[in-house]
Amino acid sequence: MATLRAIKRRINSVKGTQKITKAMNMVAAAKLRRAQENIINARPYAYKMKSVLNDIAVLTDPDIHPLLEQREIKKICFVVVAGDRGLCGGFNSNVLRRAESVYNEYNEFERSVLTVGKKSRDFLKSRKYPVICEYINFFRALKFSDAQHIINWIIKLYLERKLDKVDVIYNEFKSALRQEIVVEHLLPFIPEDNKEIKRQDIDYVYEPSADKIMDSLIPLHLNVQMWRILLESNASEHAARMTAMEAATDNAQEMIENLTLLFNRTRQQAITKELTEIVGGAEALK
């Protein structure tokens, strides 16, 4: 049976852990509020940008710009977005498992991986996946230039025909309690068939020219979408960490209560044993 001193030491240890998890929960909740505001503000612009580009591209010859060109797929790149830190429940493991599953679906193609976040890099490199580029340590202070840097590298590889298709795998923020794994197509840009636009038979007038407009609009669209994806992942990570730390704090409280009961029971047994020994000694002296 555990001694009273050992139980007391265990209770103090759990209380110390509980203070840490409670503090992390509060920090994650504060960061989540800011991250949630950022993603709510970014979504309308990102969705409208995609809609505008789609309406223009659906009536544009895809040969006008290399990022619209739908060539034969031989080389696929998966951009896997995870976090830089752990202690956030299944946030990282879920997206990495999905990435493995999607990667294995394309066995007949030449595949590569671009990792965003330390957890993504460490997991995929340790399993010998072909990581062509890695981006880490920028989620603490996300900037639009981070998304631009990633997209510039992807566009460079695509234009050099080192990639024929690019998909992004990430956590999409739904609420503080729910995040959803999304596999989103990034390149080439494939416009959705907009029957309403075609029915109107719109003829756009381009200034200076259609290829110049696309040369400016498509990279901007890709930058905005990558920025949205990073914000989605960032908000999802804070939400997952807040939920995980709240659960850890509750579990610590339950453990403290159980250990306190054990401590009281053990102390009562020790007192009863001492009283029994005293009574037995007194009876022996008679």
N, C-alpha and C positions, 0 to 999 in steps of 0.2 A: 504493500500500500504506500502511496506517495506521502511524503512527510508534509507537515503544515508549511514548513519553510519553502519547499519545492512548489507547492500549490500557490502560495502567496507570490512567489517569484514569477510563476506562469501568469497569474492574473495581472501583475504589473506589466509584464511583457505584452500581453494582449491589449491592455489599456493604451500602452505606448503606440502600438500598431494602429489602434482605433483612432487615435488623435491624428496620425498621418493620413489615413484613408479619408477621414472627415475633412481635413484641410484640402486634400486633393480633390474631393468632391466639390467643395466650395469654389476652388480655383477653376475647375472644369466648367462649373455652372456659369461663372462670370465670363469665361472665354466663349462659352457656347452662345450666350446672349449676343456678343459682338459678332461672332461668326454667322449666327442666324440672320442678323440684320444685313450683313454683307451679301449673303447668298440670295436673300429675298430682294435686295436692291439690284443684284446682277442678273437675275433670271429674266426679267422682262426684256432687257436690252439684248441679251444673248438669243432669246427665242425670236425676237423681232428681226434681229440680224439674219438669222437662219431663214426666216420666212421671206425676207426681202431678196436674199441671194437666190433662194429656191425659185421665186417668181421670175427672176431675170434669167437664171440658168436654164429653166425649163423651155424657154423660147430661143435659147442660144445654141449655136453649133458647138458640141463638146470639143471639137478639134481646135477651137479658138484659144484654148488655154491648157497647158500640160497638166494642171491640177484637176481639170475636168475630164481628162482622157481616161477612158475605161479600157485599159490594156489587159492582155492575158496575165492572169495572176500566177506568179511563180514564187515570189518572195513576200512573206507576210511579217509584219512587225506588230507586236503587242505591247502597248504602253500600260504598265501595271502600276497603279497609284495606291500606295499604302501609307503608313505613318512612319515617323522617325523614332517613336517611342512605343513602349508597351503599356501594360496596365490599363487596357481599354477593352476588356472582354474579348469578344470574337471579331472585333473590327478588322484586325490584320489577317487573322487566320482564315476568315471567311472569304475575303477577296483573293487571297493567295491560293486557296483551294479551287476557287472558280477559275483563276488564271491557269492553273495546271490542267483543269478539265477542258477549257477552251483550247489551250495549246495542243493538247493531245488529239483534238478533233481534226487537226490539219496536218496529219502525218505525211501526206503526199506532197506538201509544199516545203520550200526552204523557209525556216522560221527563225525569228530573232526576237529579243525582248529589250525594251527600254524601261528601266526601273525608275520610279519616283518614290523616294522615301527609303530610309535605312532598312526597315523591315522587309521591304520588297527586294532590295538589293541583296541583303544577307541570305534570305531564304532561297532565292533563285540561283545565286552564285554557288551556294553550298551544294545545290543539286545539279550543278554543271549545266545550267541553261545558258544559251548563247546571248549573254548580256552585251549589247553593243554600246550602251551609254547609260550613265546613272546620274541621278540628281538627288542630293540629300541636303538636310539641314537648312531648309528655307521655310518650313511651315510655321516657325515661331514668329516670323515677320514676313508674311506673304506679300509679294509685290507683283504688279502686272508684268513687269519685266521678266519675272521668273517664267511665266507662261510664254512670253515671246521667245525666250532663250530656247525652251523646249521645242516650240513650233519651228523656229528657224532651222534647228538641227534636223527635224523630221522632213521639212520641205527640201532641204539640201540633199538628203539621201534619196528622197523621192524623185527629184529632178535629175539626179545622177543615175536613176534607174536601179538603185540598190534596193529599193522597196517598190512593191506593186500595190500593196494594200496596208493600211494602218488602222488598227482597232484599239480602243481604250477600255480598260477594265477598272472600275472604281466603285466606291460606295456613294450612292446618291442619298442626300439627306431628305427624309420624309418628315420626321418629327424627333423630339428628344428621345423617344422610346423605340423608334424604328428607322433603320437604314436599309437600303435595297441595293444589291449588287447589280451593276449595269454594264453591259458590253455594248459600247457605242462605236459606230463606224466613223472614222475621221477623214481618211483619204482613200481614193479620190472622192471629191465631192460629187455625190449622185443626187440630182434634184428629184424630188418626189413629183409624180405625175399630177399636176394641178389642172383638172379638167375645166374648172371655172375660168382660169386664165386662158386656156386654149380656146374655150368657147367664145371669149370676147375677141379673140384674134388681135391681140395687142401687138403693135409694132413699135418697139422702143427706139428712140432717137438717142444715140450715144455721143457724148462729147467728153474727151476728144475722140475716142474710138472704143469699140466693144472690148478689144483685147486689153487696152489700157485700164478700162474700168474693172475688168475681171482681175487684172494683175494687182490692183489695189484692194479690191473687195474681198477676194478669197483669202489672202493671208490675214486680213483684218478679222474675217469671220473665224478662221482657225485660232487666232490669238484669243478672241473673245470666248470661244467655246472651251479652250484649254483653261482659261482663267476661271470660267464657271465650274469646270470639273475640279480644279484645285480647291475652290471654295466649298464645293459640295463635299469633297473628301475631308477637308479641314473641319467643317461643321459636324460631319458624321463622327469623326474621331473624338471631338470634345463631348458629343452626346453619349457615345459609347463609354468613354472614360467616366463621365459623371454617373451613368447608370451602374457601371462596374464598381466604382468606389462607394456608391450608396449601398449596394448589396454587400460589399466587404465590411462596411461600417455596421450594418445590421447583423451580419454574421459574427462580427467581433463582440457585439453587445450580447448576443445569445450565448457565445462561448464564455463571456465573463459571468453571466448569470449561472451557467452550469458549473463553472469552476467555483463560484462563490458557494453554491449549494454543497459541492464536494468538500470545500474547505470547512464549512460549518458542520457537516456530517462527520468529517474526520476529527475535528476539534471536540465534538460531543462524544465521539467514541473514546478519545484520549482521556477526557474528563471522567467518563464512566469507568474506564479501566483504572484510573488513579483512585477513584472513590472505592471501587471494589477491592483494590489492594490495601487501602487504609482500613476498610472494614474488616478485611480478612486478617490484617496484622493485629487489629484490636481484639478480635476474637481469639487469636492465638495467644495473646498475653493473659487472658483470663485463666 
